[in-house]
Amino acid sequence: MSTAIICLILIVICIYSIKSYAKKLSHGCCGQESRVSHHTRNYKQYPYCYKIWIDGISCQNCLIKIENTFNQDKNNHLHIHSKNHTGTLYAKIPLSHDKIIQAIETLGYKVINIENVINK
């Protein structure tokens, strides 16, 4: 009897694990995110520019989640490069490094470094 109960528990755990893994394969590790539309591609409208190194991005949905945090504000445009997990943040108003770090780390990611860049 106890062997049957243990086997039943193991079967339930296996089914749950397979469903969870299938969900991660289809939607990424952190759910399915839809990209916020970019306000403009004319980066000359953004006089402030920051390069950000981010750790903890493991899928495309992680990347989109971070971008959306900044792109919801019409004064910002963030593009993260998926290969090296660096982001270029364009802003119409100056942003403090602390504010940028707080916004990203609130989502569960780690900022490695931020540099001010001259927007050309």
VMD Tcl script that builds the backbone (N, CA, C; Angstrom):
set m [mol new atoms 360]
animate dup $m
set s [atomselect $m all]
$s set {name element resname resid chain x y z} {
  {N N MET 1 A 0.825 -1.202 0.000}
  {CA C MET 1 A 0.000 0.000 0.000}
  {C C MET 1 A 0.864 1.258 0.000}
  {N N SER 2 A 1.873 1.297 0.863}
  {CA C SER 2 A 2.733 2.489 0.910}
  {C C SER 2 A 3.523 2.641 -0.382}
  {N N THR 3 A 3.883 1.532 -1.018}
  {CA C THR 3 A 4.596 1.600 -2.300}
  {C C THR 3 A 3.699 2.230 -3.366}
  {N N ALA 4 A 2.433 1.888 -3.372}
  {CA C ALA 4 A 1.488 2.451 -4.345}
  {C C ALA 4 A 1.323 3.950 -4.133}
  {N N ILE 5 A 1.262 4.390 -2.886}
  {CA C ILE 5 A 1.124 5.824 -2.587}
  {C C ILE 5 A 2.367 6.580 -3.038}
  {N N ILE 6 A 3.529 6.022 -2.776}
  {CA C ILE 6 A 4.786 6.664 -3.197}
  {C C ILE 6 A 4.845 6.739 -4.719}
  {N N CYS 7 A 4.464 5.670 -5.398}
  {CA C CYS 7 A 4.454 5.676 -6.866}
  {C C CYS 7 A 3.485 6.722 -7.406}
  {N N LEU 8 A 2.317 6.843 -6.789}
  {CA C LEU 8 A 1.325 7.831 -7.207}
  {C C LEU 8 A 1.866 9.249 -7.032}
  {N N ILE 9 A 2.526 9.517 -5.926}
  {CA C ILE 9 A 3.126 10.837 -5.678}
  {C C ILE 9 A 4.208 11.128 -6.727}
  {N N LEU 10 A 5.035 10.144 -7.040}
  {CA C LEU 10 A 6.080 10.325 -8.057}
  {C C LEU 10 A 5.487 10.593 -9.438}
  {N N ILE 11 A 4.395 9.919 -9.761}
  {CA C ILE 11 A 3.729 10.148 -11.052}
  {C C ILE 11 A 3.181 11.571 -11.122}
  {N N VAL 12 A 2.555 12.048 -10.045}
  {CA C VAL 12 A 2.023 13.413 -10.010}
  {C C VAL 12 A 3.161 14.430 -10.162}
  {N N ILE 13 A 4.265 14.206 -9.480}
  {CA C ILE 13 A 5.424 15.104 -9.596}
  {C C ILE 13 A 5.958 15.107 -11.020}
  {N N CYS 14 A 6.050 13.939 -11.648}
  {CA C CYS 14 A 6.540 13.860 -13.029}
  {C C CYS 14 A 5.618 14.598 -13.995}
  {N N ILE 15 A 4.316 14.421 -13.840}
  {CA C ILE 15 A 3.359 15.108 -14.725}
  {C C ILE 15 A 3.476 16.622 -14.559}
  {N N TYR 16 A 3.551 17.085 -13.323}
  {CA C TYR 16 A 3.694 18.518 -13.063}
  {C C TYR 16 A 4.993 19.047 -13.681}
  {N N SER 17 A 6.079 18.315 -13.534}
  {CA C SER 17 A 7.376 18.747 -14.075}
  {C C SER 17 A 7.338 18.828 -15.595}
  {N N ILE 18 A 6.726 17.857 -16.235}
  {CA C ILE 18 A 6.646 17.855 -17.695}
  {C C ILE 18 A 5.802 19.022 -18.186}
  {N N LYS 19 A 4.668 19.286 -17.539}
  {CA C LYS 19 A 3.825 20.426 -17.935}
  {C C LYS 19 A 4.565 21.749 -17.739}
  {N N SER 20 A 5.264 21.879 -16.631}
  {CA C SER 20 A 6.012 23.102 -16.358}
  {C C SER 20 A 7.112 23.309 -17.394}
  {N N TYR 21 A 7.817 22.255 -17.724}
  {CA C TYR 21 A 8.896 22.342 -18.706}
  {C C TYR 21 A 8.340 22.693 -20.086}
  {N N ALA 22 A 7.213 22.095 -20.465}
  {CA C ALA 22 A 6.587 22.397 -21.757}
  {C C ALA 22 A 6.169 23.865 -21.821}
  {N N LYS 23 A 5.675 24.400 -20.714}
  {CA C LYS 23 A 5.292 25.814 -20.674}
  {C C LYS 23 A 6.511 26.713 -20.862}
  {N N LYS 24 A 7.614 26.366 -20.213}
  {CA C LYS 24 A 8.837 27.165 -20.357}
  {C C LYS 24 A 9.368 27.110 -21.775}
  {N N LEU 25 A 9.232 25.966 -22.432}
  {CA C LEU 25 A 9.689 25.856 -23.815}
  {C C LEU 25 A 8.859 26.726 -24.747}
  {N N SER 26 A 7.568 26.816 -24.484}
  {CA C SER 26 A 6.702 27.574 -25.387}
  {C C SER 26 A 6.618 29.057 -25.049}
  {N N HIS 27 A 6.799 29.439 -23.782}
  {CA C HIS 27 A 6.636 30.831 -23.389}
  {C C HIS 27 A 7.872 31.451 -22.765}
  {N N GLY 28 A 8.970 30.756 -22.662}
  {CA C GLY 28 A 10.160 31.300 -22.020}
  {C C GLY 28 A 10.080 31.137 -20.512}
  {N N CYS 29 A 11.140 31.532 -19.839}
  {CA C CYS 29 A 11.247 31.292 -18.398}
  {C C CYS 29 A 10.367 32.223 -17.568}
  {N N CYS 30 A 9.974 33.359 -18.118}
  {CA C CYS 30 A 9.254 34.336 -17.296}
  {C C CYS 30 A 7.946 34.770 -17.945}
  {N N GLY 31 A 7.311 33.862 -18.648}
  {CA C GLY 31 A 6.025 34.189 -19.244}
  {C C GLY 31 A 6.176 34.796 -20.613}
  {N N GLN 32 A 5.068 35.078 -21.229}
  {CA C GLN 32 A 5.075 35.629 -22.570}
  {C C GLN 32 A 4.815 37.124 -22.493}
  {N N GLU 33 A 5.754 37.907 -22.974}
  {CA C GLU 33 A 5.641 39.361 -22.953}
  {C C GLU 33 A 5.396 39.870 -24.372}
  {N N SER 34 A 4.553 40.882 -24.498}
  {CA C SER 34 A 4.400 41.543 -25.788}
  {C C SER 34 A 5.147 42.865 -25.714}
  {N N ARG 35 A 5.789 43.199 -26.794}
  {CA C ARG 35 A 6.660 44.360 -26.842}
  {C C ARG 35 A 5.837 45.648 -26.917}
  {N N VAL 36 A 6.211 46.634 -26.088}
  {CA C VAL 36 A 5.604 47.962 -26.157}
  {C C VAL 36 A 6.118 48.626 -27.426}
  {N N SER 37 A 5.215 49.242 -28.186}
  {CA C SER 37 A 5.639 49.862 -29.435}
  {C C SER 37 A 6.611 51.005 -29.157}
  {N N HIS 38 A 7.599 51.119 -30.025}
  {CA C HIS 38 A 8.595 52.180 -29.883}
  {C C HIS 38 A 8.011 53.485 -30.403}
  {N N HIS 39 A 8.312 54.544 -29.706}
  {CA C HIS 39 A 7.728 55.838 -30.042}
  {C C HIS 39 A 8.339 56.411 -31.311}
  {N N THR 40 A 9.604 56.270 -31.465}
  {CA C THR 40 A 10.281 56.794 -32.642}
  {C C THR 40 A 11.615 56.096 -32.792}
  {N N ARG 41 A 12.099 56.044 -33.982}
  {CA C ARG 41 A 13.433 55.500 -34.233}
  {C C ARG 41 A 14.429 56.634 -34.461}
  {N N ASN 42 A 13.960 57.868 -34.373}
  {CA C ASN 42 A 14.836 59.022 -34.549}
  {C C ASN 42 A 15.542 59.302 -33.224}
  {N N TYR 43 A 16.700 58.697 -33.052}
  {CA C TYR 43 A 17.412 58.796 -31.780}
  {C C TYR 43 A 17.988 60.188 -31.533}
  {N N LYS 44 A 17.983 61.050 -32.528}
  {CA C LYS 44 A 18.460 62.426 -32.338}
  {C C LYS 44 A 17.533 63.202 -31.399}
  {N N GLN 45 A 16.292 62.725 -31.237}
  {CA C GLN 45 A 15.346 63.375 -30.334}
  {C C GLN 45 A 15.677 63.109 -28.873}
  {N N TYR 46 A 16.595 62.182 -28.634}
  {CA C TYR 46 A 16.961 61.802 -27.271}
  {C C TYR 46 A 18.385 62.295 -26.989}
  {N N PRO 47 A 18.544 63.406 -26.304}
  {CA C PRO 47 A 19.882 63.955 -26.086}
  {C C PRO 47 A 20.736 63.181 -25.082}
  {N N TYR 48 A 20.112 62.317 -24.271}
  {CA C TYR 48 A 20.861 61.576 -23.256}
  {C C TYR 48 A 20.895 60.098 -23.634}
  {N N CYS 49 A 22.041 59.495 -23.444}
  {CA C CYS 49 A 22.216 58.106 -23.835}
  {C C CYS 49 A 23.052 57.377 -22.784}
  {N N TYR 50 A 22.638 56.149 -22.454}
  {CA C TYR 50 A 23.315 55.353 -21.441}
  {C C TYR 50 A 23.513 53.936 -21.982}
  {N N LYS 51 A 24.673 53.378 -21.717}
  {CA C LYS 51 A 24.919 51.970 -22.039}
  {C C LYS 51 A 24.857 51.197 -20.733}
  {N N ILE 52 A 24.059 50.127 -20.722}
  {CA C ILE 52 A 23.789 49.377 -19.493}
  {C C ILE 52 A 24.150 47.907 -19.715}
  {N N TRP 53 A 24.933 47.349 -18.802}
  {CA C TRP 53 A 25.241 45.918 -18.809}
  {C C TRP 53 A 24.340 45.248 -17.781}
  {N N ILE 54 A 23.595 44.225 -18.217}
  {CA C ILE 54 A 22.582 43.595 -17.368}
  {C C ILE 54 A 22.868 42.102 -17.244}
  {N N ASP 55 A 22.761 41.587 -16.018}
  {CA C ASP 55 A 22.955 40.165 -15.769}
  {C C ASP 55 A 21.622 39.543 -15.362}
  {N N GLY 56 A 21.412 38.295 -15.747}
  {CA C GLY 56 A 20.213 37.573 -15.347}
  {C C GLY 56 A 19.203 37.388 -16.463}
  {N N ILE 57 A 19.486 37.912 -17.643}
  {CA C ILE 57 A 18.574 37.738 -18.776}
  {C C ILE 57 A 18.794 36.330 -19.329}
  {N N SER 58 A 17.726 35.531 -19.343}
  {CA C SER 58 A 17.893 34.161 -19.823}
  {C C SER 58 A 17.040 33.828 -21.042}
  {N N CYS 59 A 16.144 34.731 -21.434}
  {CA C CYS 59 A 15.332 34.464 -22.627}
  {C C CYS 59 A 14.871 35.794 -23.237}
  {N N GLN 60 A 14.257 35.690 -24.392}
  {CA C GLN 60 A 13.762 36.867 -25.102}
  {C C GLN 60 A 12.694 37.599 -24.292}
  {N N ASN 61 A 11.894 36.868 -23.522}
  {CA C ASN 61 A 10.848 37.505 -22.721}
  {C C ASN 61 A 11.431 38.341 -21.589}
  {N N CYS 62 A 12.549 37.899 -21.017}
  {CA C CYS 62 A 13.236 38.705 -19.993}
  {C C CYS 62 A 13.655 40.044 -20.605}
  {N N LEU 63 A 14.234 39.952 -21.783}
  {CA C LEU 63 A 14.704 41.139 -22.501}
  {C C LEU 63 A 13.548 42.111 -22.760}
  {N N ILE 64 A 12.439 41.584 -23.249}
  {CA C ILE 64 A 11.275 42.426 -23.563}
  {C C ILE 64 A 10.704 43.050 -22.298}
  {N N LYS 65 A 10.690 42.296 -21.200}
  {CA C LYS 65 A 10.156 42.822 -19.935}
  {C C LYS 65 A 10.942 44.059 -19.488}
  {N N ILE 66 A 12.267 44.003 -19.591}
  {CA C ILE 66 A 13.098 45.139 -19.192}
  {C C ILE 66 A 12.888 46.309 -20.150}
  {N N GLU 67 A 12.891 46.033 -21.452}
  {CA C GLU 67 A 12.663 47.097 -22.438}
  {C C GLU 67 A 11.330 47.792 -22.196}
  {N N ASN 68 A 10.278 47.018 -21.943}
  {CA C ASN 68 A 8.945 47.592 -21.754}
  {C C ASN 68 A 8.889 48.533 -20.553}
  {N N THR 69 A 9.668 48.229 -19.520}
  {CA C THR 69 A 9.684 49.084 -18.332}
  {C C THR 69 A 10.065 50.514 -18.704}
  {N N PHE 70 A 11.024 50.664 -19.591}
  {CA C PHE 70 A 11.468 52.006 -19.990}
  {C C PHE 70 A 10.670 52.541 -21.174}
  {N N ASN 71 A 10.279 51.677 -22.103}
  {CA C ASN 71 A 9.612 52.133 -23.322}
  {C C ASN 71 A 8.169 52.566 -23.089}
  {N N GLN 72 A 7.607 52.287 -21.921}
  {CA C GLN 72 A 6.256 52.762 -21.612}
  {C C GLN 72 A 6.234 54.281 -21.450}
  {N N ASP 73 A 7.378 54.852 -21.125}
  {CA C ASP 73 A 7.503 56.302 -20.965}
  {C C ASP 73 A 7.964 56.889 -22.293}
  {N N LYS 74 A 7.205 57.837 -22.832}
  {CA C LYS 74 A 7.541 58.405 -24.146}
  {C C LYS 74 A 8.865 59.154 -24.148}
  {N N ASN 75 A 9.420 59.425 -22.973}
  {CA C ASN 75 A 10.702 60.124 -22.893}
  {C C ASN 75 A 11.897 59.188 -22.964}
  {N N ASN 76 A 11.650 57.874 -23.039}
  {CA C ASN 76 A 12.734 56.895 -23.041}
  {C C ASN 76 A 12.571 55.912 -24.185}
  {N N HIS 77 A 13.693 55.379 -24.597}
  {CA C HIS 77 A 13.683 54.253 -25.526}
  {C C HIS 77 A 14.865 53.359 -25.164}
  {N N LEU 78 A 14.574 52.108 -24.799}
  {CA C LEU 78 A 15.618 51.146 -24.443}
  {C C LEU 78 A 15.627 50.025 -25.460}
  {N N HIS 79 A 16.818 49.715 -25.949}
  {CA C HIS 79 A 17.007 48.546 -26.810}
  {C C HIS 79 A 18.097 47.686 -26.184}
  {N N ILE 80 A 17.790 46.418 -25.922}
  {CA C ILE 80 A 18.763 45.503 -25.340}
  {C C ILE 80 A 19.238 44.546 -26.429}
  {N N HIS 81 A 20.533 44.385 -26.518}
  {CA C HIS 81 A 21.139 43.484 -27.492}
  {C C HIS 81 A 21.146 42.080 -26.895}
  {N N SER 82 A 20.485 41.145 -27.558}
  {CA C SER 82 A 20.293 39.811 -26.988}
  {C C SER 82 A 21.584 39.005 -26.888}
  {N N LYS 83 A 22.571 39.295 -27.724}
  {CA C LYS 83 A 23.799 38.483 -27.695}
  {C C LYS 83 A 24.664 38.759 -26.475}
  {N N ASN 84 A 24.811 40.035 -26.104}
  {CA C ASN 84 A 25.717 40.355 -24.988}
  {C C ASN 84 A 25.010 40.991 -23.791}
  {N N HIS 85 A 23.693 41.069 -23.840}
  {CA C HIS 85 A 22.873 41.592 -22.736}
  {C C HIS 85 A 23.284 43.001 -22.313}
  {N N THR 86 A 23.636 43.806 -23.294}
  {CA C THR 86 A 23.860 45.224 -23.028}
  {C C THR 86 A 22.691 45.989 -23.625}
  {N N GLY 87 A 22.310 47.044 -22.938}
  {CA C GLY 87 A 21.207 47.853 -23.421}
  {C C GLY 87 A 21.667 49.264 -23.707}
  {N N THR 88 A 21.044 49.882 -24.689}
  {CA C THR 88 A 21.265 51.283 -24.984}
  {C C THR 88 A 19.970 52.007 -24.650}
  {N N LEU 89 A 20.045 52.882 -23.664}
  {CA C LEU 89 A 18.875 53.636 -23.208}
  {C C LEU 89 A 19.000 55.066 -23.710}
  {N N TYR 90 A 18.041 55.477 -24.510}
  {CA C TYR 90 A 17.961 56.853 -24.990}
  {C C TYR 90 A 16.915 57.569 -24.155}
  {N N ALA 91 A 17.222 58.798 -23.736}
  {CA C ALA 91 A 16.292 59.531 -22.874}
  {C C ALA 91 A 16.226 60.998 -23.293}
  {N N LYS 92 A 15.037 61.563 -23.165}
  {CA C LYS 92 A 14.855 62.989 -23.461}
  {C C LYS 92 A 15.206 63.858 -22.274}
  {N N ILE 93 A 15.162 63.278 -21.082}
  {CA C ILE 93 A 15.550 63.999 -19.870}
  {C C ILE 93 A 16.638 63.187 -19.165}
  {N N PRO 94 A 17.515 63.823 -18.425}
  {CA C PRO 94 A 18.577 63.058 -17.768}
  {C C PRO 94 A 18.008 62.119 -16.696}
  {N N LEU 95 A 18.587 60.928 -16.607}
  {CA C LEU 95 A 18.189 59.942 -15.614}
  {C C LEU 95 A 19.392 59.633 -14.730}
  {N N SER 96 A 19.151 59.491 -13.442}
  {CA C SER 96 A 20.252 59.120 -12.552}
  {C C SER 96 A 20.528 57.629 -12.702}
  {N N HIS 97 A 21.770 57.265 -12.496}
  {CA C HIS 97 A 22.126 55.845 -12.564}
  {C C HIS 97 A 21.339 55.055 -11.524}
  {N N ASP 98 A 21.123 55.649 -10.363}
  {CA C ASP 98 A 20.369 54.960 -9.305}
  {C C ASP 98 A 18.940 54.641 -9.749}
  {N N LYS 99 A 18.312 55.569 -10.469}
  {CA C LYS 99 A 16.948 55.354 -10.940}
  {C C LYS 99 A 16.908 54.221 -11.969}
  {N N ILE 100 A 17.887 54.190 -12.854}
  {CA C ILE 100 A 17.967 53.129 -13.867}
  {C C ILE 100 A 18.176 51.775 -13.189}
  {N N ILE 101 A 19.121 51.737 -12.244}
  {CA C ILE 101 A 19.417 50.493 -11.527}
  {C C ILE 101 A 18.189 50.000 -10.779}
  {N N GLN 102 A 17.504 50.903 -10.091}
  {CA C GLN 102 A 16.324 50.518 -9.314}
  {C C GLN 102 A 15.241 49.934 -10.216}
  {N N ALA 103 A 15.011 50.554 -11.372}
  {CA C ALA 103 A 13.968 50.075 -12.281}
  {C C ALA 103 A 14.275 48.662 -12.780}
  {N N ILE 104 A 15.537 48.378 -13.072}
  {CA C ILE 104 A 15.919 47.060 -13.593}
  {C C ILE 104 A 15.970 46.025 -12.472}
  {N N GLU 105 A 16.541 46.395 -11.337}
  {CA C GLU 105 A 16.684 45.422 -10.252}
  {C C GLU 105 A 15.354 45.103 -9.582}
  {N N THR 106 A 14.368 45.997 -9.684}
  {CA C THR 106 A 13.015 45.703 -9.190}
  {C C THR 106 A 12.412 44.530 -9.956}
  {N N LEU 107 A 12.815 44.373 -11.205}
  {CA C LEU 107 A 12.315 43.276 -12.031}
  {C C LEU 107 A 13.040 41.956 -11.751}
  {N N GLY 108 A 14.117 42.017 -10.971}
  {CA C GLY 108 A 14.829 40.799 -10.620}
  {C C GLY 108 A 16.121 40.575 -11.385}
  {N N TYR 109 A 16.608 41.593 -12.074}
  {CA C TYR 109 A 17.850 41.483 -12.832}
  {C C TYR 109 A 18.922 42.331 -12.155}
  {N N LYS 110 A 20.158 42.127 -12.517}
  {CA C LYS 110 A 21.274 42.830 -11.879}
  {C C LYS 110 A 21.965 43.712 -12.902}
  {N N VAL 111 A 22.178 44.968 -12.532}
  {CA C VAL 111 A 22.923 45.892 -13.387}
  {C C VAL 111 A 24.396 45.761 -13.032}
  {N N ILE 112 A 25.201 45.440 -14.019}
  {CA C ILE 112 A 26.647 45.278 -13.826}
  {C C ILE 112 A 27.338 46.635 -13.907}
  {N N ASN 113 A 26.950 47.436 -14.892}
  {CA C ASN 113 A 27.606 48.734 -15.102}
  {C C ASN 113 A 26.704 49.631 -15.933}
  {N N ILE 114 A 26.870 50.934 -15.753}
  {CA C ILE 114 A 26.181 51.934 -16.596}
  {C C ILE 114 A 27.211 52.972 -17.001}
  {N N GLU 115 A 27.193 53.341 -18.276}
  {CA C GLU 115 A 28.060 54.412 -18.771}
  {C C GLU 115 A 27.213 55.484 -19.448}
  {N N ASN 116 A 27.555 56.721 -19.240}
  {CA C ASN 116 A 26.951 57.795 -20.024}
  {C C ASN 116 A 27.653 57.775 -21.394}
  {N N VAL 117 A 26.855 57.889 -22.455}
  {CA C VAL 117 A 27.385 57.850 -23.813}
  {C C VAL 117 A 26.937 59.100 -24.528}
  {N N ILE 118 A 27.779 59.628 -25.396}
  {CA C ILE 118 A 27.390 60.776 -26.212}
  {C C ILE 118 A 26.549 60.263 -27.367}
  {N N ASN 119 A 25.310 60.756 -27.475}
  {CA C ASN 119 A 24.403 60.334 -28.538}
  {C C ASN 119 A 24.761 61.067 -29.808}
  {N N LYS 120 A 25.174 60.318 -30.813}
  {CA C LYS 120 A 25.589 60.924 -32.099}
  {C C LYS 120 A 24.460 60.942 -33.075}
}
mol reanalyze $m
mol bondsrecalc $m
mol representation Tube
mol addrep $m
